[in-house]
């Protein structure tokens, strides 16, 4: 019986944690992965978390906290002071406890200077963050501890459950539609007339009179040369006829 209970606790525990910067979607830390390498898609979870973080940075997800359901798991994130704290846990894991976990992370990360968090460029480049995540996570492995039971039963934290819930497929489909719309706009712009661009219109208005004038001058010159050639030919014919007449007389 004890073995069954421990297994249940293991299934419900926090499986993945990611901390990222909101303004550009750079993941700062992910902690240690607590997933079953044989049955869980480790790389897939990480890519999905990074995808959600990128959507947050683009403004597609503006809610300060959200639960994103995916099969038998849930991504739960919390945004605070330009940093996103996200965790993946089993769908049976208490959402309220997951929020407390993210809030504890937020309090620890708030102790770092903002300049440090904003200066990091390479993802996952500060190992100390991973140690913080690992230490805090240990408190939330067993949902039956006295501290965790108190958090679950504390009605003052009921507001933490007031969050938007959606599915991962909804977010992915929303992003796909936005991408398709942008691609169609680019195709329409490329296929439209070149004179639809304002700067080309301005060039056209500026140079068209000059081109027309230059063309008219060329036509007049061509016409004058043509008339000259015709008159010269008539003159030559007249001279030939006159000389021939003198020879016969």
GROMACS elastic network, one bead per residue, 0.5 to 0.9 nm:
[ bonds ]
;  ai    aj funct       b0    kb
    1     4     6  0.52001   500
    1     5     6  0.64027   500
    1     6     6  0.87889   500
    2     5     6  0.51022   500
    2     6     6  0.62186   500
    2     7     6  0.85985   500
    3     6     6  0.51686   500
    3     7     6  0.61762   500
    3     8     6  0.86699   500
    4     7     6  0.50969   500
    4     8     6  0.62598   500
    4     9     6  0.87368   500
    5     8     6  0.50829   500
    5     9     6  0.63060   500
    5    10     6  0.86575   500
    6     9     6  0.50558   500
    6    10     6  0.62025   500
    6    11     6  0.87257   500
    6   142     6  0.87440   500
    7    11     6  0.62795   500
    7    12     6  0.87545   500
    8    11     6  0.51147   500
    8    12     6  0.63433   500
    8    13     6  0.87943   500
    9    12     6  0.51961   500
    9    13     6  0.62439   500
    9    93     6  0.88618   500
    9   141     6  0.70725   500
    9   142     6  0.60710   500
    9   143     6  0.73416   500
    9   144     6  0.89331   500
   10    13     6  0.54327   500
   10    14     6  0.87686   500
   10   141     6  0.73747   500
   10   142     6  0.81493   500
   11    14     6  0.86482   500
   11    15     6  0.87499   500
   11    89     6  0.86367   500
   11    90     6  0.65947   500
   11    92     6  0.84692   500
   11    93     6  0.84698   500
   12    15     6  0.83779   500
   12    89     6  0.66351   500
   12    90     6  0.50156   500
   12    91     6  0.75057   500
   12    92     6  0.59662   500
   12    94     6  0.84531   500
   12   141     6  0.79829   500
   12   142     6  0.86439   500
   12   143     6  0.85618   500
   13    34     6  0.83818   500
   13    89     6  0.61336   500
   13    90     6  0.67126   500
   13    93     6  0.66014   500
   13   137     6  0.89458   500
   13   140     6  0.72394   500
   13   141     6  0.51879   500
   13   142     6  0.73775   500
   13   143     6  0.82844   500
   14    17     6  0.75413   500
   14    34     6  0.72534   500
   14    35     6  0.88494   500
   14    87     6  0.68433   500
   14    88     6  0.60988   500
   14    90     6  0.71347   500
   14    93     6  0.78794   500
   14    98     6  0.78688   500
   14   137     6  0.73455   500
   14   140     6  0.75863   500
   14   141     6  0.69663   500
   15    32     6  0.88065   500
   15    33     6  0.63577   500
   15    35     6  0.54783   500
   15    36     6  0.89540   500
   15    87     6  0.73907   500
   15    88     6  0.55413   500
   15    89     6  0.52324   500
   15    90     6  0.75469   500
   16    30     6  0.71544   500
   16    31     6  0.73477   500
   16    32     6  0.73326   500
   16    33     6  0.54242   500
   16    34     6  0.61898   500
   16    35     6  0.74760   500
   16    45     6  0.78874   500
   16    46     6  0.79960   500
   16    49     6  0.89667   500
   16    86     6  0.82914   500
   16    87     6  0.55246   500
   16    89     6  0.70221   500
   17    29     6  0.80125   500
   17    30     6  0.51996   500
   17    31     6  0.59893   500
   17    32     6  0.78726   500
   17    33     6  0.77005   500
   17    49     6  0.87458   500
   17    85     6  0.76180   500
   17    86     6  0.56869   500
   17    88     6  0.63446   500
   17    89     6  0.89308   500
   17   133     6  0.75437   500
   17   137     6  0.89853   500
   18    27     6  0.69302   500
   18    28     6  0.75912   500
   18    29     6  0.56558   500
   18    31     6  0.69189   500
   18    46     6  0.84693   500
   18    49     6  0.72568   500
   18    50     6  0.83268   500
   18    53     6  0.89642   500
   18    84     6  0.80784   500
   18    85     6  0.61566   500
   18    86     6  0.51275   500
   18    87     6  0.62272   500
   18    88     6  0.86696   500
   18   133     6  0.89207   500
   19    26     6  0.88615   500
   19    27     6  0.59198   500
   19    28     6  0.55681   500
   19    29     6  0.51300   500
   19    30     6  0.61772   500
   19    31     6  0.86947   500
   19    53     6  0.89216   500
   19    83     6  0.70886   500
   19    84     6  0.56596   500
   19    86     6  0.61644   500
   19    87     6  0.86605   500
   19   105     6  0.88935   500
   19   129     6  0.87528   500
   20    24     6  0.88145   500
   20    25     6  0.62093   500
   20    26     6  0.55360   500
   20    29     6  0.68504   500
   20    30     6  0.86333   500
   20    50     6  0.86431   500
   20    53     6  0.69168   500
   20    82     6  0.88380   500
   20    83     6  0.58253   500
   20    84     6  0.51989   500
   20    85     6  0.67275   500
   20    86     6  0.82480   500
   20   123     6  0.87599   500
   21    24     6  0.62319   500
   21    25     6  0.52779   500
   21    26     6  0.53178   500
   21    27     6  0.62814   500
   21    28     6  0.68774   500
   21    53     6  0.82135   500
   21    57     6  0.78370   500
   21    82     6  0.62589   500
   21    84     6  0.61673   500
   21   117     6  0.77560   500
   21   118     6  0.78386   500
   22    25     6  0.52127   500
   22    26     6  0.75008   500
   22    53     6  0.73434   500
   22    54     6  0.81047   500
   22    56     6  0.65525   500
   22    58     6  0.85534   500
   22    79     6  0.80214   500
   22    81     6  0.88680   500
   22    82     6  0.52259   500
   22    83     6  0.53808   500
   22    84     6  0.61113   500
   23    26     6  0.81767   500
   23    56     6  0.85371   500
   23    57     6  0.53054   500
   23    58     6  0.80260   500
   23    82     6  0.67872   500
   23    83     6  0.83432   500
   24    54     6  0.74906   500
   24    57     6  0.55139   500
   24    58     6  0.78787   500
   25    50     6  0.78451   500
   25    51     6  0.89596   500
   25    53     6  0.55473   500
   25    55     6  0.79625   500
   25    56     6  0.72874   500
   25    57     6  0.50481   500
   25    58     6  0.80735   500
   25    84     6  0.89327   500
   26    50     6  0.84330   500
   26    53     6  0.79585   500
   26    54     6  0.79108   500
   26    57     6  0.87909   500
   26   120     6  0.86513   500
   26   121     6  0.74895   500
   26   122     6  0.77914   500
   26   123     6  0.59782   500
   26   124     6  0.86374   500
   27    30     6  0.75345   500
   27    50     6  0.71835   500
   27    53     6  0.77499   500
   27    84     6  0.89978   500
   27   122     6  0.84960   500
   27   123     6  0.52281   500
   27   124     6  0.62483   500
   28   117     6  0.79992   500
   28   120     6  0.76455   500
   28   121     6  0.87412   500
   28   122     6  0.80403   500
   28   123     6  0.53908   500
   28   125     6  0.68488   500
   28   126     6  0.71754   500
   28   129     6  0.78258   500
   29   123     6  0.74047   500
   29   125     6  0.76324   500
   29   126     6  0.72074   500
   29   127     6  0.76042   500
   29   128     6  0.88658   500
   29   129     6  0.58942   500
   29   130     6  0.59133   500
   29   133     6  0.84199   500
   30    33     6  0.77374   500
   30    46     6  0.86204   500
   30   124     6  0.70428   500
   30   129     6  0.81438   500
   30   130     6  0.63449   500
   30   133     6  0.78692   500
   31   127     6  0.86119   500
   31   129     6  0.73000   500
   31   131     6  0.69201   500
   31   132     6  0.80013   500
   31   133     6  0.54780   500
   31   134     6  0.60929   500
   32   130     6  0.68153   500
   32   131     6  0.84163   500
   32   133     6  0.79284   500
   32   134     6  0.65841   500
   33    42     6  0.78924   500
   34    37     6  0.88214   500
   35    38     6  0.87072   500
   35    39     6  0.83522   500
   35    40     6  0.62715   500
   35    41     6  0.84357   500
   35    42     6  0.69753   500
   36    39     6  0.56044   500
   36    40     6  0.53501   500
   36    41     6  0.84261   500
   36    42     6  0.81497   500
   37    40     6  0.56216   500
   37    41     6  0.72994   500
   37    42     6  0.67508   500
   38    41     6  0.81857   500
   39    42     6  0.89897   500
   40    43     6  0.89200   500
   40    44     6  0.86169   500
   40    45     6  0.83748   500
   41    44     6  0.51301   500
   41    45     6  0.61750   500
   41    46     6  0.87570   500
   42    45     6  0.53377   500
   42    46     6  0.64830   500
   42    47     6  0.88024   500
   43    46     6  0.51718   500
   43    47     6  0.61632   500
   43    48     6  0.85811   500
   44    47     6  0.51150   500
   44    48     6  0.60780   500
   44    49     6  0.85721   500
   45    48     6  0.51363   500
   45    49     6  0.61725   500
   45    50     6  0.86406   500
   45    88     6  0.81167   500
   46    49     6  0.51277   500
   46    50     6  0.62146   500
   46    51     6  0.85611   500
   47    50     6  0.50625   500
   47    51     6  0.60520   500
   47    52     6  0.86725   500
   48    52     6  0.62578   500
   48    53     6  0.86009   500
   48   168     6  0.86372   500
   49    52     6  0.51859   500
   49    53     6  0.62168   500
   49    54     6  0.86584   500
   49    75     6  0.77076   500
   49    86     6  0.77273   500
   49    87     6  0.84109   500
   49    88     6  0.82805   500
   50    54     6  0.61214   500
   50    55     6  0.86601   500
   51    54     6  0.51053   500
   51    55     6  0.63193   500
   51    56     6  0.87145   500
   51   172     6  0.88030   500
   52    55     6  0.51022   500
   52    56     6  0.62778   500
   52    57     6  0.87447   500
   52    61     6  0.82691   500
   52    75     6  0.89929   500
   52   168     6  0.86577   500
   52   171     6  0.81717   500
   52   172     6  0.89561   500
   53    56     6  0.50744   500
   53    57     6  0.63245   500
   53    58     6  0.87794   500
   53    61     6  0.89557   500
   53    84     6  0.75284   500
   53    86     6  0.85341   500
   54    57     6  0.50475   500
   54    58     6  0.62983   500
   54    59     6  0.87780   500
   54    60     6  0.87969   500
   55    58     6  0.50610   500
   55    59     6  0.63425   500
   55    60     6  0.52119   500
   55    61     6  0.61043   500
   55   171     6  0.84977   500
   55   175     6  0.80795   500
   56    59     6  0.51845   500
   56    60     6  0.57235   500
   56    62     6  0.65460   500
   56    63     6  0.87982   500
   56    84     6  0.84884   500
   57    60     6  0.76189   500
   57    61     6  0.80350   500
   57    62     6  0.89040   500
   58    61     6  0.77763   500
   59    62     6  0.56436   500
   60   171     6  0.85689   500
   60   174     6  0.86975   500
   60   175     6  0.80875   500
   61    64     6  0.84788   500
   61    66     6  0.87521   500
   61   171     6  0.85993   500
   62    65     6  0.85651   500
   63    66     6  0.64891   500
   63    78     6  0.87323   500
   63    79     6  0.81895   500
   63   163     6  0.81708   500
   63   164     6  0.74213   500
   64    77     6  0.79974   500
   64    78     6  0.58520   500
   64    80     6  0.73763   500
   64    84     6  0.88176   500
   64   163     6  0.85037   500
   65    76     6  0.73706   500
   65    77     6  0.54624   500
   65    79     6  0.62377   500
   65    99     6  0.88824   500
   65   160     6  0.87499   500
   65   162     6  0.88843   500
   65   163     6  0.60339   500
   65   164     6  0.71905   500
   66    75     6  0.81017   500
   66    76     6  0.57532   500
   66    77     6  0.56447   500
   66    78     6  0.69863   500
   66   163     6  0.54817   500
   66   164     6  0.50286   500
   66   165     6  0.58896   500
   66   166     6  0.79443   500
   67    74     6  0.64078   500
   67    75     6  0.57194   500
   67    77     6  0.67227   500
   67    95     6  0.83431   500
   67   163     6  0.71001   500
   67   164     6  0.63610   500
   67   166     6  0.65675   500
   67   167     6  0.82102   500
   68    73     6  0.85792   500
   68    74     6  0.54560   500
   68    76     6  0.61872   500
   68    77     6  0.84511   500
   68   164     6  0.84777   500
   68   165     6  0.58535   500
   68   166     6  0.51120   500
   68   167     6  0.50931   500
   68   168     6  0.56981   500
   68   171     6  0.87047   500
   69    72     6  0.76792   500
   69    73     6  0.61431   500
   69    75     6  0.63402   500
   69    76     6  0.85345   500
   69    91     6  0.78180   500
   69   165     6  0.73719   500
   69   166     6  0.61662   500
   69   168     6  0.58958   500
   69   169     6  0.87069   500
   70    73     6  0.52651   500
   70    74     6  0.57095   500
   70    75     6  0.75842   500
   70    91     6  0.86262   500
   70   167     6  0.60496   500
   70   168     6  0.56131   500
   70   169     6  0.77387   500
   71    74     6  0.78960   500
   71    91     6  0.83438   500
   71   167     6  0.88459   500
   71   168     6  0.89629   500
   72    89     6  0.88893   500
   72    90     6  0.62143   500
   72    91     6  0.53464   500
   72    92     6  0.81884   500
   73    88     6  0.67729   500
   73    89     6  0.56733   500
   73    92     6  0.80724   500
   73    93     6  0.89017   500
   74    87     6  0.81233   500
   74    88     6  0.56510   500
   74    89     6  0.56655   500
   74    90     6  0.63020   500
   74    91     6  0.55203   500
   74    93     6  0.89032   500
   74    95     6  0.89035   500
   74   167     6  0.87349   500
   74   168     6  0.89261   500
   75    86     6  0.67876   500
   75    87     6  0.56463   500
   75    89     6  0.67554   500
   75   168     6  0.86072   500
   76    85     6  0.83394   500
   76    86     6  0.56004   500
   76    87     6  0.54442   500
   76    88     6  0.64744   500
   76    89     6  0.80840   500
   76    95     6  0.79482   500
   76    98     6  0.73641   500
   76    99     6  0.76093   500
   76   102     6  0.87069   500
   77    84     6  0.66600   500
   77    85     6  0.54055   500
   77    87     6  0.63643   500
   77    88     6  0.88385   500
   77    99     6  0.79613   500
   77   102     6  0.75409   500
   78    83     6  0.83552   500
   78    84     6  0.57277   500
   78    85     6  0.51584   500
   78    86     6  0.63929   500
   78    99     6  0.75370   500
   78   102     6  0.66848   500
   78   103     6  0.77829   500
   78   106     6  0.86506   500
   79    82     6  0.67594   500
   79    83     6  0.56787   500
   79    85     6  0.62586   500
   79    86     6  0.86201   500
   79   106     6  0.88292   500
   80    83     6  0.54348   500
   80    84     6  0.64938   500
   80    85     6  0.80821   500
   80   106     6  0.73524   500
   81    84     6  0.84386   500
   81   110     6  0.85387   500
   83   106     6  0.83600   500
   83   117     6  0.87533   500
   84   106     6  0.87448   500
   85   102     6  0.59974   500
   85   103     6  0.83261   500
   85   105     6  0.73760   500
   85   106     6  0.71284   500
   86   102     6  0.70866   500
   87    98     6  0.76075   500
   87   101     6  0.88016   500
   87   102     6  0.75955   500
   89    92     6  0.81011   500
   89    93     6  0.63762   500
   89    95     6  0.89766   500
   89    98     6  0.80375   500
   90    93     6  0.53800   500
   90    94     6  0.88845   500
   91    94     6  0.79156   500
   91    95     6  0.83493   500
   92    95     6  0.83630   500
   93    96     6  0.87911   500
   93    97     6  0.77538   500
   93    98     6  0.75596   500
   93   143     6  0.82634   500
   94    97     6  0.53197   500
   94    98     6  0.64590   500
   94    99     6  0.89208   500
   94   143     6  0.82102   500
   94   152     6  0.80504   500
   95    99     6  0.63487   500
   95   100     6  0.87747   500
   95   160     6  0.86698   500
   95   161     6  0.71972   500
   96    99     6  0.52039   500
   96   100     6  0.64765   500
   96   101     6  0.87679   500
   96   151     6  0.80057   500
   96   152     6  0.65990   500
   96   157     6  0.78083   500
   96   158     6  0.78214   500
   96   160     6  0.63820   500
   96   161     6  0.60936   500
   97   100     6  0.50291   500
   97   101     6  0.62336   500
   97   102     6  0.87727   500
   97   140     6  0.76629   500
   97   143     6  0.80478   500
   97   148     6  0.71808   500
   97   151     6  0.69400   500
   97   152     6  0.64599   500
   98   102     6  0.63520   500
   98   103     6  0.86422   500
   98   140     6  0.81865   500
   99   102     6  0.50871   500
   99   103     6  0.61190   500
   99   104     6  0.86141   500
   99   160     6  0.67270   500
   99   161     6  0.82700   500
  100   104     6  0.61802   500
  100   105     6  0.86456   500
  100   151     6  0.77548   500
  100   157     6  0.87443   500
  100   160     6  0.83955   500
  101   104     6  0.52170   500
  101   105     6  0.64317   500
  101   106     6  0.87699   500
  101   136     6  0.74260   500
  101   137     6  0.72357   500
  101   139     6  0.84766   500
  101   140     6  0.70304   500
  102   106     6  0.61674   500
  102   107     6  0.87280   500
  103   107     6  0.62761   500
  103   108     6  0.87505   500
  104   107     6  0.52025   500
  104   108     6  0.64531   500
  104   109     6  0.87801   500
  104   136     6  0.72676   500
  105   108     6  0.52298   500
  105   109     6  0.61800   500
  105   110     6  0.85129   500
  105   132     6  0.78114   500
  105   133     6  0.68950   500
  105   136     6  0.71151   500
  105   137     6  0.89946   500
  106   109     6  0.51762   500
  106   110     6  0.59698   500
  106   111     6  0.88742   500
  107   110     6  0.51924   500
  107   111     6  0.69407   500
  108   111     6  0.55972   500
  108   112     6  0.77729   500
  108   132     6  0.76352   500
  109   112     6  0.56281   500
  109   113     6  0.87787   500
  109   129     6  0.80714   500
  109   132     6  0.85489   500
  110   113     6  0.75131   500
  110   114     6  0.80246   500
  111   114     6  0.88458   500
  112   115     6  0.84053   500
  112   116     6  0.70261   500
  112   117     6  0.74776   500
  113   116     6  0.54594   500
  113   117     6  0.68884   500
  113   118     6  0.89438   500
  114   117     6  0.51682   500
  114   118     6  0.61318   500
  114   119     6  0.84937   500
  115   118     6  0.51386   500
  115   119     6  0.59267   500
  115   120     6  0.88184   500
  116   119     6  0.51711   500
  116   120     6  0.65481   500
  117   120     6  0.59101   500
  118   121     6  0.80605   500
  120   123     6  0.76510   500
  120   124     6  0.89075   500
  120   125     6  0.73465   500
  120   126     6  0.81766   500
  121   125     6  0.80263   500
  122   125     6  0.56783   500
  122   126     6  0.89876   500
  123   126     6  0.84128   500
  124   127     6  0.71692   500
  124   129     6  0.85559   500
  124   130     6  0.85874   500
  126   129     6  0.60077   500
  126   130     6  0.77218   500
  127   130     6  0.53167   500
  127   131     6  0.68478   500
  128   131     6  0.52450   500
  128   132     6  0.65500   500
  128   133     6  0.89222   500
  129   132     6  0.51905   500
  129   133     6  0.64203   500
  129   134     6  0.87578   500
  130   133     6  0.51379   500
  130   134     6  0.62047   500
  130   135     6  0.87381   500
  131   134     6  0.50433   500
  131   135     6  0.62171   500
  131   136     6  0.87076   500
  132   135     6  0.52749   500
  132   136     6  0.63025   500
  132   137     6  0.85311   500
  133   136     6  0.53566   500
  133   137     6  0.59851   500
  133   138     6  0.87784   500
  134   137     6  0.52115   500
  134   138     6  0.65569   500
  135   138     6  0.55870   500
  135   139     6  0.75469   500
  136   139     6  0.57157   500
  136   140     6  0.74664   500
  137   140     6  0.54016   500
  137   141     6  0.66496   500
  138   141     6  0.55319   500
  138   142     6  0.82403   500
  139   142     6  0.72807   500
  139   143     6  0.87779   500
  139   145     6  0.85680   500
  139   147     6  0.85771   500
  139   148     6  0.81080   500
  140   143     6  0.62296   500
  140   145     6  0.85169   500
  140   148     6  0.71307   500
  142   145     6  0.61000   500
  142   148     6  0.79277   500
  143   146     6  0.86101   500
  143   147     6  0.87642   500
  143   148     6  0.56962   500
  143   149     6  0.68214   500
  143   152     6  0.88911   500
  144   147     6  0.82297   500
  144   148     6  0.63544   500
  144   149     6  0.59142   500
  145   148     6  0.52993   500
  145   149     6  0.60745   500
  145   150     6  0.85416   500
  146   149     6  0.51436   500
  146   150     6  0.61302   500
  146   151     6  0.87112   500
  147   150     6  0.52019   500
  147   151     6  0.64303   500
  147   152     6  0.88275   500
  148   151     6  0.50230   500
  148   152     6  0.62109   500
  148   153     6  0.86398   500
  149   152     6  0.50394   500
  149   153     6  0.61441   500
  149   154     6  0.84617   500
  150   153     6  0.51780   500
  150   154     6  0.58955   500
  151   154     6  0.51946   500
  151   155     6  0.84796   500
  151   157     6  0.75520   500
  152   155     6  0.80060   500
  152   157     6  0.81619   500
  152   158     6  0.89453   500
  153   156     6  0.88452   500
  153   157     6  0.85870   500
  154   157     6  0.59243   500
  154   158     6  0.74635   500
  155   158     6  0.51408   500
  155   159     6  0.84203   500
  156   159     6  0.72728   500
  156   160     6  0.89678   500
  157   160     6  0.56322   500
  157   161     6  0.78876   500
  158   161     6  0.57186   500
  158   162     6  0.74867   500
  159   162     6  0.52924   500
  159   163     6  0.84040   500
  160   163     6  0.70623   500
  161   164     6  0.89733   500
  166   169     6  0.85370   500
  166   170     6  0.68690   500
  166   171     6  0.78638   500
  167   170     6  0.53462   500
  167   171     6  0.68585   500
  167   172     6  0.89382   500
  168   171     6  0.52599   500
  168   172     6  0.62496   500
  168   173     6  0.86199   500
  169   172     6  0.50052   500
  169   173     6  0.59658   500
  169   174     6  0.84264   500
  170   173     6  0.51575   500
  170   174     6  0.60614   500
  170   175     6  0.86137   500
  171   174     6  0.50922   500
  171   175     6  0.62545   500
  171   176     6  0.86536   500
  172   175     6  0.51741   500
  172   176     6  0.62130   500
  172   177     6  0.87915   500
  173   177     6  0.62578   500
  173   178     6  0.86776   500
  174   177     6  0.52770   500
  174   178     6  0.63803   500
  174   179     6  0.87368   500
  175   178     6  0.51198   500
  175   179     6  0.61891   500
  175   180     6  0.86496   500
  176   179     6  0.50820   500
  176   180     6  0.61547   500
  176   181     6  0.86161   500
  177   180     6  0.50612   500
  177   181     6  0.61370   500
  177   182     6  0.86329   500
  178   181     6  0.51408   500
  178   182     6  0.62603   500
  178   183     6  0.86839   500
  179   182     6  0.51679   500
  179   183     6  0.62058   500
  179   184     6  0.86877   500
  180   183     6  0.51101   500
  180   184     6  0.62025   500
  180   185     6  0.86379   500
  181   184     6  0.51900   500
  181   185     6  0.62315   500
  181   186     6  0.87437   500
  182   185     6  0.50990   500
  182   186     6  0.63037   500
  182   187     6  0.87184   500
  183   186     6  0.51512   500
  183   187     6  0.62276   500
  183   188     6  0.86487   500
  184   187     6  0.50434   500
  184   188     6  0.60893   500
  184   189     6  0.85235   500
  185   188     6  0.51511   500
  185   189     6  0.61520   500
  185   190     6  0.86538   500
  186   189     6  0.51044   500
  186   190     6  0.61960   500
  186   191     6  0.86501   500
  187   190     6  0.51357   500
  187   191     6  0.61251   500
  187   192     6  0.86163   500
  188   191     6  0.51727   500
  188   192     6  0.61046   500
  189   192     6  0.53827   500
  189   193     6  0.84422   500
  189   196     6  0.88011   500
  190   193     6  0.81367   500
  190   194     6  0.84812   500
  191   194     6  0.85592   500
  192   195     6  0.83885   500
  192   196     6  0.69079   500
  193   196     6  0.54804   500
  193   197     6  0.81514   500
  194   197     6  0.63200   500
  194   200     6  0.73187   500
  194   201     6  0.87230   500
  195   198     6  0.73378   500
  195   199     6  0.85312   500
  195   200     6  0.57343   500
  195   201     6  0.55447   500
  195   204     6  0.81144   500
  196   199     6  0.88458   500
  196   200     6  0.75514   500
  196   201     6  0.70891   500
  197   200     6  0.54695   500
  197   201     6  0.63118   500
  197   202     6  0.88367   500
  198   202     6  0.62459   500
  198   203     6  0.87314   500
  199   202     6  0.50588   500
  199   203     6  0.63485   500
  199   204     6  0.86518   500
  200   204     6  0.60629   500
  200   205     6  0.85875   500
  201   205     6  0.61712   500
  201   206     6  0.85313   500
  202   205     6  0.52008   500
  202   206     6  0.61530   500
  202   207     6  0.86982   500
  203   206     6  0.50746   500
  203   207     6  0.60802   500
  203   208     6  0.81765   500
  204   207     6  0.54286   500
  204   208     6  0.55504   500
  204   209     6  0.88887   500
  205   208     6  0.56544   500
  205   209     6  0.75086   500
  206   209     6  0.70385   500
  206   210     6  0.78586   500
  207   210     6  0.52950   500
  207   211     6  0.61925   500
  207   212     6  0.87000   500
  208   211     6  0.51165   500
  208   212     6  0.61520   500
  208   213     6  0.85978   500
  209   212     6  0.51113   500
  209   213     6  0.60901   500
  209   214     6  0.85296   500
  210   213     6  0.51118   500
  210   214     6  0.60688   500
  210   215     6  0.84964   500
  211   214     6  0.51097   500
  211   215     6  0.60699   500
  211   216     6  0.85970   500
  212   215     6  0.50513   500
  212   216     6  0.61637   500
  212   217     6  0.86859   500
  213   216     6  0.50889   500
  213   217     6  0.62815   500
  213   218     6  0.87143   500
  214   217     6  0.51609   500
  214   218     6  0.63419   500
  214   219     6  0.87682   500
  215   218     6  0.51155   500
  215   219     6  0.62738   500
  215   220     6  0.87385   500
  216   219     6  0.50575   500
  216   220     6  0.62340   500
  216   221     6  0.86246   500
  217   220     6  0.51325   500
  217   221     6  0.61589   500
  217   222     6  0.85325   500
  218   221     6  0.51090   500
  218   222     6  0.60590   500
  218   223     6  0.85310   500
  219   222     6  0.50660   500
  219   223     6  0.60775   500
  219   224     6  0.85874   500
  220   223     6  0.50246   500
  220   224     6  0.60897   500
  220   225     6  0.85895   500
  221   224     6  0.51105   500
  221   225     6  0.61897   500
  221   226     6  0.85311   500
  222   225     6  0.52205   500
  222   226     6  0.61474   500
  222   227     6  0.87160   500
  223   227     6  0.61833   500
  223   228     6  0.85549   500
  224   227     6  0.51496   500
  224   228     6  0.61232   500
  224   229     6  0.86345   500
  225   228     6  0.50172   500
  225   229     6  0.62031   500
  225   230     6  0.86850   500
  226   229     6  0.51454   500
  226   230     6  0.62930   500
  226   231     6  0.87100   500
  227   230     6  0.50573   500
  227   231     6  0.61295   500
  227   232     6  0.84739   500
  228   231     6  0.51903   500
  228   232     6  0.60363   500
  228   233     6  0.85382   500
  229   232     6  0.50805   500
  229   233     6  0.61221   500
  229   234     6  0.86997   500
  230   233     6  0.51198   500
  230   234     6  0.63140   500
  230   235     6  0.86643   500
  231   234     6  0.51313   500
  231   235     6  0.61872   500
  231   236     6  0.86994   500
  232   235     6  0.50505   500
  232   236     6  0.62420   500
  232   237     6  0.86897   500
  233   236     6  0.51596   500
  233   237     6  0.62797   500
  233   238     6  0.86898   500
  234   237     6  0.51133   500
  234   238     6  0.62123   500
  234   239     6  0.87059   500
  235   238     6  0.51000   500
  235   239     6  0.62751   500
  235   240     6  0.87123   500
  236   239     6  0.51230   500
  236   240     6  0.62301   500
  236   241     6  0.86635   500
  237   240     6  0.51410   500
  237   241     6  0.61948   500
  237   242     6  0.85775   500
  238   241     6  0.51778   500
  238   242     6  0.61043   500
  238   243     6  0.86616   500
  239   242     6  0.50624   500
  239   243     6  0.61750   500
  239   244     6  0.85891   500
  240   243     6  0.52385   500
  240   244     6  0.61745   500
  240   245     6  0.86317   500
  241   244     6  0.51790   500
  241   245     6  0.62241   500
  241   246     6  0.88445   500
  242   245     6  0.51880   500
  242   246     6  0.64875   500
  242   247     6  0.89074   500
  243   246     6  0.52053   500
  243   247     6  0.64200   500
  243   248     6  0.89660   500
  244   247     6  0.51637   500
  244   248     6  0.65438   500
  244   249     6  0.88774   500
  245   248     6  0.53640   500
  245   249     6  0.64288   500
  246   249     6  0.51575   500
